Amino acid sequence: MSISLFSGRTVWGLPVVFLGIILFAIPSFSQSLPYRTLLSTLYDKDFPVVKSDQVTDISEYQILDAREKEEFEVSHLPGAKWIGYDTFDLKNVAMLEKNQPVLIYCTVGARSQEIGKKLQEVGFTKVFNLYGGIIQWANEGRRLEVAGKPTLKVHTYSRTWGIWLTRGEKVY
């Protein structure tokens, strides 16, 4: 397809360039429709989520990683505390402030939502599930770290879930 500009010159591929600009300039478009559809089936409509582009200052949150230890050791969000899923125990969150915002995440948000519900049941008032989990965080180019240093590695839980990671190095 070509477009003729006022000067009479023809520009090839302008619509493709324009589409590319839109897709990269607006993070919500960076997700595929199948991925958004999948996430919509995993989340309860009444459990609060926060999208990564809404996290302007990560230090405002108490950040909890609800993945397994081997996943956490590959990479995690800056400042995250590992609490696990299969091994989760409320004793591991006893030191947290119940009235301060909690950002909880896992690979895509299913396990973290379940742990988040447990936190709400014991009185945590501001619990937010990270929409799309660590996969969406990485896909948007947000910082991940291991031992305080940046990394591009992401444990995707399994090869099946790994298909959704489009940015970063997949670890299974």
PyMOL commands that set and color helices and strands:
alter all, ss='L'
color gray80, all
select helices_A, chain A and resi 14-25+27-30+33-42+52-54+58-60+69-72+90-93+110-121+133-139+159-162
alter helices_A, ss='H'
color red, helices_A
select strands_A, chain A and resi 2-4+10-12+49-50+62-65+81-82+102-105+127-130+145-146+149-150+153-155+169-171
alter strands_A, ss='S'
color yellow, strands_A
deselect
rebuild
show_as cartoon
